[in-house]
């Protein structure tokens, strides 16, 4: 009889630890948590896994980063931001991938690369996040009123092997909020 009390006491405390003393409140809290997590990770924070070396050494291949979709709701993208953007594959607007790239050119800018340095309106731009030299030479590109120029941080790759160029404001998902690890 005494062993039975110990067993039922243990089960009681196990139930209390798992669902609390008020199961209805626990279920409401659980449902609320599930809804909040769904909304946050579906509409506010987007996890992006880096695939490739185009953003090294800032972001490594295989790392997971969170993109804040609310970052540009009340503000505009700024030069130097690392942002997630939709990469469109055809005129139908089909999304092939979500890329993680650095914004270097703003609407109205003229962007070019001379001897490995990005030039904005003919002036070399300071880029402290670049760790290795590059030798890109790319002719000037004039950006329209709704266009931004994106490029990766690893410019040791040739420009033909690196996805870079113009993206429209509607393609920009948001700014990197949390830098992940491998």
N, C-alpha and C positions, 0 to 999 in steps of 0.2 A: 504494500500500500504506500509505503514511504517513497519507493522508487517511482511510483506512478505520479506522485505530487511533484517530484523533481523534474520528471519528464514533461508534465503539463506546464510547469513553471518556466522551463526552458523554451517550450514552444510558444508560450505567451510572450516572452521577451523577444524571441526571434520575430514573431509577428509584429510587435511594437517597433522593433528596429527596422523592419522592412517597410511597413506601411503606416506606422504611427498609431496613436491611440484613437484617432478619429479618421477612419478610412475614407469617409466622404470628402473631408478636407484634403486629404492626401491625393485623391483622384482629381479633384479640382485643380490643385497645384500642379500635378503631373500634366493634365490637359493644357493648362496655361503655359507651362514650360515648353511643351511640344509645339504649340501654336507660335509662341515667341521665337523659338529656334527655327521653325520653318520660315517665318517671315524674314527674320534676320539673314539667314543663309540663302534664301531664295531671291530676296529683293534688295538687301542692303550690302551684305558682304559676299563676295564671290571668290571662292578659292580657285587659284590658278596654279597649275604645276608647270614649272619651266621645263621646256623640252628643247635642248640644244645649248650651244655655247655663246649665242649672240649677245647675251647680257652679262657675261663674265667680265670681271671678277665680282661685280656688284651682286648678281644673282646667279647661283650655280645651277647647273643641269640637275633636274630632279627635285629641286626645292619647291615647296608649296607656299604661296603668298596670298594674302587676302586683299582684294580690291574693294575699296569703299565706293559704292555707287552713289552716295550722297555728297561726295566731295565737290562735285561741280554743279550741284543743284542751285546754289546761291552764288557761286564764284566761277571764274573762268580758269581753264587750264593755264599753268604758268610754265615758262621756259625752265627746263631742268627737272620737271616732274616725271616720275616713272608711272606710266599709266597702262591700263589694260585697254586694248582696242580690238574691235571685230575686224577680222581680215576677210574681205569679200572676195569671192572667187569668180563671179560672173556678173553679167548685167542684170540678172534676176535678183541679185542681192543675197545669194546663198552664203551663209557664214561657213567658212572652211575651218577657221581656228580663232582662238582668242590669243592675241600676242601681248607680251609684256615688253614695252619699248620706252625709251626716253624721248621726251618732247624737246626739240631744239628750235623749231620754227613756229612762230605765231602768225595769225592772219595778217596779211599785208607785208610780211617779211620776204626778202630774197635770200634763199639758202644756197650755199655752195660749199664745196670742200676743196681746200688748196693745201697741198703738201701735208695732208693728214689732219688739218685743223678745220673745224666747221666755221664758216664765215656767215655772219648774219648782216645783211645789207652791206657787204664788202669788208666788214671788220671781223677779225678773228675773235672767237668766243672763248672765254676761259672755261675749261671743263675739268675740274679737279677730280672727278670720278674716273677719268681715264687713267689707266695704270701702264699701258703699253703703247708705244708709238704706232702710228699707221701711216700709210702713204696714199690715201685716197685723193683723187683729183676728180671732182664732179662739177659739171657746168652749173651755173646758177639756175635756180627754180623759183619762180615768183608764185607766192601763195595768195589765193583768193580770200574773200572775206570770211569764209567758213572752213578754211583749210589749215591744217597743222602738219608740220614735218616731224616724223618720228624716225629714230635710229637706235640701234643697240649700242651698248657700251664696249663690246669687243670688236674693235675695228681692225684687228690684225687679219681678219678674214678679208678677202677681196670684196669689193662692192657688189659684184655679180652673185656672190655666195651669201649675201646678207640681205634679209628683207628690211627695206627702209623706204621712206618716201612719204607721200601725202596721204593724210587721212582726213575725212570730214568730221565735223563736230559730232554728228550723229553716230559715228563709229566708236567714239571714246566712251568706254564704260565707267571709268573712275580711276582714282589714284591709288597706288599701293599704300595700304594702311599698316599692315604688319608684314615685315620681311621674315619669311620662313627659313627653315634650315633643311638640309638634305635629309 
